């Protein structure tokens, strides 16, 4: 990226690493920061710097949680700590962003389990690469009556749902799949709250 002063060029290069950000967008963001108040820019930089240090994984559901500075590990997230949640239900999602999307629908009042991916043999991702073992341990240890599979409506998401059905059913737990209110090939993260809420409400057994 020639023509920019070295510090600006460096920032643009780093911004280009973000998903969906090309050189033009990165340059526009960089110039916006350059024109802004120094305090605002420093606050942004501090927030970015603290992100990796202060955010970890919930030790129960593997969603996002704050890090315990004394142990350098994630503590239980707000959902897992909430005594008002319906603890006999677990909604299984692929990523933390999907968990946030389901929460925004305000239709689900149970607990979550984040797999951190989906089964994809072509990419070398098998069941052992995901948090499926931990899910089965939670089902055995707790009074779980229903597992709701809310993986994305993709080939990988469907493969993951089928696998979960095979390993969860023998445990005597009801397993359901969210309804087909979502477009095939889409992501939960970008689905509007109403559509996602209806999909949760109309889930079916698999």
MIKOL-69418 format. One line per 10 residues: number of its first residue (from 1); for each residue x, y, z of N, C-alpha, C. Coordinates in steps of 0.05 Angstrom, whole numbers. Atoms other than C-alpha are relative to their C-alpha. Example, Ala and Ser with C-alpha at 12.3 -4.5 7.8 and 13.67 -1.06 7.14 Angstrom:
2
1	18:-24:0:246:-90:156:18:24:0 ~ -16:-24:-1:273:-21:143:-15:22:14
//
This chain:
206
1	17:-24:0:0:0:0:18:25:0 ~ -19:-22:2:45:56:-25:-14:26:1 ~ 11:-27:0:35:130:-18:-8:10:28 ~ 8:-8:-27:15:130:56:25:2:18 ~ -22:-1:-20:61:152:113:0:-27:15 ~ -3:27:-12:88:90:149:-20:-7:22 ~ 20:7:-21:43:94:211:-28:-5:-10 ~ 27:2:12:-20:103:169:-1:-26:-16 ~ -1:24:17:1:48:121:-1:-25:18 ~ 0:23:-18:13:1:180:-28:-5:11
11	28:2:-10:-57:15:209:-18:-11:-22 ~ 17:10:22:-90:4:141:5:-30:-5 ~ -6:28:4:-54:-62:133:-13:-18:22 ~ 12:15:-22:-79:-85:201:-30:-1:-2 ~ 29:-1:3:-150:-63:188:-9:-18:-23 ~ 7:18:23:-150:-102:122:-2:-29:8 ~ 1:28:-10:-142:-166:163:-28:-6:11 ~ 27:4:-11:-213:-156:190:-18:-11:-22 ~ 18:11:21:-268:-196:154:-17:21:-13 ~ 17:-19:15:-303:-156:100:11:27:-3
21	-13:-27:2:-254:-98:103:21:-1:-21 ~ -20:-2:21:-218:-82:39:17:25:4 ~ -18:-23:-3:-165:-29:27:-14:27:1 ~ 14:-25:0:-214:27:12:-14:5:27 ~ 13:-2:-26:-255:14:75:20:4:22 ~ -21:-3:-20:-192:6:116:12:28:0 ~ -11:-27:2:-165:72:90:-20:21:11 ~ 20:-18:-10:-231:107:105:-1:0:31 ~ 0:2:-30:-231:81:177:25:13:12 ~ -25:-11:-10:-158:100:186:0:31:-1
31	2:-29:3:-170:171:161:-20:12:21 ~ 20:-8:-20:-231:176:207:14:2:27 ~ -14:0:-26:-187:158:267:20:23:1 ~ -20:-21:1:-134:207:244:-13:27:5 ~ 14:-26:-4:-185:264:243:-13:2:27 ~ 14:0:-26:-217:244:309:16:10:23 ~ -14:-8:-25:-201:264:380:20:-21:9 ~ -21:19:-9:-138:233:408:-11:-19:22 ~ 11:17:-21:-176:208:469:-18:-22:-10 ~ 17:21:11:-227:171:427:16:-22:-13
41	-18:20:13:-172:137:387:14:-17:21 ~ -14:15:-21:-134:118:451:-20:-18:15 ~ 20:18:-13:-199:91:483:-5:-24:-17 ~ 4:23:18:-210:48:421:23:-19:1 ~ -24:17:-1:-139:23:423:1:-16:26 ~ 0:14:-26:-145:6:497:-20:-22:1 ~ 21:20:0:-210:-31:487:8:-24:-16 ~ -10:23:17:-179:-73:431:22:-15:15 ~ -21:13:-14:-118:-87:473:-9:-17:23 ~ 11:14:-23:-159:-109:533:-17:-24:-8
51	19:21:8:-205:-154:492:11:-28:4 ~ -11:27:-2:-160:-215:488:8:-7:29 ~ -9:5:-28:-135:-206:560:-24:-5:19 ~ 22:0:-19:-204:-199:592:-24:-17:-8 ~ 22:18:9:-249:-245:551:11:-28:-4 ~ -7:28:3:-245:-320:556:-25:-16:-5 ~ 22:18:4:-291:-380:551:-13:-8:27 ~ 15:9:-24:-345:-397:602:8:-29:5 ~ -10:27:-7:-321:-460:638:-22:-21:-2 ~ 23:18:2:-391:-490:632:-11:-4:-28
61	13:2:27:-422:-473:564:19:7:-22 ~ -21:-7:20:-358:-448:528:-9:24:-17 ~ 6:-26:12:-392:-383:509:21:20:10 ~ -19:-20:-9:-356:-317:522:-6:8:28 ~ 3:-10:-28:-344:-294:593:25:16:7 ~ -23:-15:-9:-297:-249:631:20:-19:12 ~ -22:16:-10:-230:-277:652:5:6:30 ~ -7:-3:-28:-214:-289:725:30:7:2 ~ -28:-7:1:-148:-250:733:17:-16:19 ~ -15:16:-19:-128:-294:792:8:-27:-12
71	-5:26:12:-132:-358:750:5:0:-30 ~ -4:-3:29:-126:-332:679:-17:-19:-15 ~ 19:17:14:-187:-371:658:-28:11:1 ~ 27:-11:0:-259:-357:641:-17:-10:24 ~ 19:8:-21:-311:-357:696:-27:-6:-14 ~ 26:6:12:-383:-377:685:-12:26:-11 ~ 12:-23:13:-420:-330:638:-26:8:15 ~ 24:-11:-14:-481:-289:659:-24:-19:-3 ~ 22:19:4:-529:-340:628:2:-24:19 ~ -3:23:-17:-500:-399:666:-4:7:29
81	3:-8:-27:-501:-359:730:-28:7:8 ~ 27:-10:-5:-573:-337:723:-18:-23:10 ~ 17:21:-12:-617:-379:770:-28:-2:-13 ~ 26:0:12:-679:-360:730:-2:-16:-26 ~ 0:14:25:-658:-399:668:-12:-28:4 ~ 12:27:0:-694:-464:650:23:-20:-3 ~ -24:16:0:-638:-512:668:-3:-28:-10 ~ 5:27:11:-670:-574:639:3:1:-31 ~ -2:-2:29:-659:-547:568:28:12:-7 ~ -25:-10:10:-594:-537:530:-2:5:-30
91	0:-7:28:-589:-501:463:29:-1:-10 ~ -27:4:10:-529:-523:423:5:17:-25 ~ -7:-18:23:-497:-472:375:29:-4:-8 ~ -27:4:11:-434:-470:333:20:20:13 ~ -19:-21:-9:-403:-404:357:-13:18:20 ~ 11:-19:-20:-410:-352:412:-18:21:-13 ~ 17:-19:13:-439:-303:361:-28:-11:-5 ~ 26:13:3:-496:-353:348:-15:0:26 ~ 13:0:-26:-510:-357:422:-12:28:5 ~ 10:-27:-3:-517:-281:424:-24:5:-18
101	23:-4:18:-564:-284:364:-25:-13:11 ~ 23:13:-12:-610:-334:398:-10:15:24 ~ 8:-16:-23:-610:-292:461:-16:25:-9 ~ 14:-24:10:-633:-231:421:-28:-7:-9 ~ 27:7:8:-694:-270:397:-19:0:24 ~ 15:0:-25:-717:-272:470:-21:-22:2 ~ 19:23:-1:-753:-338:457:10:-23:16 ~ -12:23:-14:-705:-384:492:10:8:28 ~ -6:-7:-28:-698:-384:568:17:-21:14 ~ -16:21:-12:-654:-445:578:30:7:0
111	-29:-3:0:-579:-456:578:11:-5:-28 ~ -13:3:26:-529:-460:521:25:-19:2 ~ -25:14:3:-471:-502:496:12:7:-27 ~ -13:-9:24:-422:-475:445:20:-20:-10 ~ -17:21:11:-388:-526:400:27:11:-10 ~ -23:-13:13:-338:-477:369:7:-14:-27 ~ -4:11:27:-348:-503:299:-22:-20:-7 ~ 19:21:9:-385:-556:259:16:-22:-14 ~ -13:23:12:-367:-624:232:4:5:-30 ~ -6:-5:29:-332:-616:164:24:-17:-7
121	-22:19:7:-292:-677:141:19:12:-21 ~ -17:-12:21:-266:-638:80:21:19:12 ~ -18:-19:-13:-234:-588:127:15:-13:24 ~ -14:15:-22:-209:-642:175:-11:5:27 ~ 13:-5:-26:-259:-623:229:-19:-23:6 ~ 17:22:-8:-288:-684:263:-13:6:27 ~ 14:-4:-26:-331:-692:326:20:5:23 ~ -20:-4:-21:-268:-696:368:12:28:1 ~ -10:-27:1:-249:-626:347:-19:20:13 ~ 20:-18:-11:-312:-596:377:-5:-7:29
131	5:4:-29:-339:-590:448:-24:-19:4 ~ 22:19:-2:-385:-650:439:4:-18:25 ~ -5:17:-24:-352:-692:494:-9:15:25 ~ 8:-16:-23:-364:-635:543:-31:2:2 ~ 29:-1:1:-437:-631:521:-12:-26:12 ~ 10:25:-10:-448:-705:534:4:-3:30 ~ -6:1:-29:-416:-698:603:-21:17:15 ~ 20:-17:-12:-464:-641:619:-27:-14:1 ~ 26:14:1:-524:-682:598:-1:-22:21 ~ -1:22:-20:-502:-740:642:-1:10:28
141	-3:-10:-27:-486:-698:702:-24:17:10 ~ 22:-18:-8:-547:-652:701:-27:-12:-8 ~ 27:10:6:-622:-662:697:-10:13:-26 ~ 8:-11:26:-627:-645:623:-22:-17:-12 ~ 23:14:12:-693:-662:590:-1:4:-30 ~ 1:-6:29:-683:-630:521:25:14:-9 ~ -23:-13:13:-625:-613:476:-11:12:-27 ~ 10:-13:24:-643:-562:422:25:6:-18 ~ -23:-4:19:-595:-564:362:-6:24:-17 ~ 4:-25:15:-588:-494:333:26:5:-17
151	-23:-4:18:-529:-506:286:-10:14:-25 ~ 8:-15:24:-529:-465:222:-12:-18:-21 ~ 13:16:21:-572:-490:163:18:-3:-24 ~ -19:6:21:-511:-510:122:5:-30:-1 ~ -7:28:2:-484:-577:100:14:-9:26 ~ -15:6:-24:-436:-576:159:-18:0:25 ~ 18:-2:-22:-490:-554:207:-19:-24:2 ~ 18:23:1:-537:-610:185:15:-25:8 ~ -16:23:-7:-481:-661:191:5:-1:30 ~ -4:-1:-28:-468:-638:261:-25:-7:15
161	26:6:-12:-542:-641:279:-5:-30:0 ~ 5:29:2:-547:-713:254:18:-15:19 ~ -19:13:-18:-485:-733:293:-9:3:29 ~ 9:-4:-28:-512:-702:357:-24:-17:6 ~ 24:16:-4:-578:-738:347:8:-29:7 ~ -9:28:-4:-540:-805:344:12:-4:28 ~ -14:4:-26:-500:-793:408:-16:9:24 ~ 16:-10:-23:-552:-757:450:-25:-18:5 ~ 24:17:-4:-613:-802:438:4:-24:18 ~ -4:23:-18:-583:-863:473:1:8:29
171	-1:-9:-28:-578:-820:536:-28:5:11 ~ 27:-3:-9:-654:-817:539:-9:28:2 ~ 7:-28:0:-658:-743:526:-13:8:-26 ~ 13:-10:24:-705:-709:477:19:19:-15 ~ -17:-18:15:-667:-676:421:-16:11:-24 ~ 15:-14:21:-698:-625:374:18:17:-17 ~ -15:-17:18:-675:-584:315:-18:25:-5 ~ 16:-24:5:-697:-511:305:-13:-2:-27 ~ 16:2:24:-749:-503:251:14:13:-25 ~ -12:-10:25:-734:-487:178:-9:28:-7
181	7:-27:5:-749:-414:186:25:16:-9 ~ -25:-13:7:-677:-399:168:8:-7:-29 ~ -7:6:27:-650:-394:97:24:-20:-1 ~ -21:20:3:-606:-453:75:25:15:-9 ~ -25:-13:7:-534:-431:73:5:26:16 ~ -3:-24:-15:-546:-373:121:13:-4:27 ~ -12:1:-27:-515:-357:189:-19:12:21 ~ 17:-11:-22:-552:-347:255:8:28:7 ~ -9:-26:-8:-509:-287:269:-13:23:-15 ~ 11:-21:17:-540:-248:211:-30:-2:-4
191	29:4:2:-612:-272:220:-15:20:18 ~ 15:-19:-16:-664:-222:244:-13:-14:24 ~ 10:12:-25:-692:-233:314:-27:-13:-3 ~ 27:12:3:-764:-247:292:2:-27:-13 ~ -3:26:14:-744:-302:243:13:-21:18 ~ -13:18:-18:-697:-333:293:-18:-8:23 ~ 18:6:-22:-749:-329:348:-21:-21:-9 ~ 19:19:11:-800:-366:304:12:-27:-4 ~ -13:25:5:-749:-418:287:4:-15:27 ~ -3:12:-26:-736:-431:361:-27:-11:10
201	27:7:-9:-811:-433:376:-10:-24:-15 ~ 10:22:16:-824:-482:319:20:-23:-3 ~ -20:22:2:-767:-531:334:-14:-27:-1 ~ 11:27:3:-778:-605:319:19:-21:10 ~ -17:22:-10:-752:-671:345:15:-12:-24 ~ -16:13:21:-696:-704:305:10:-27:9
//
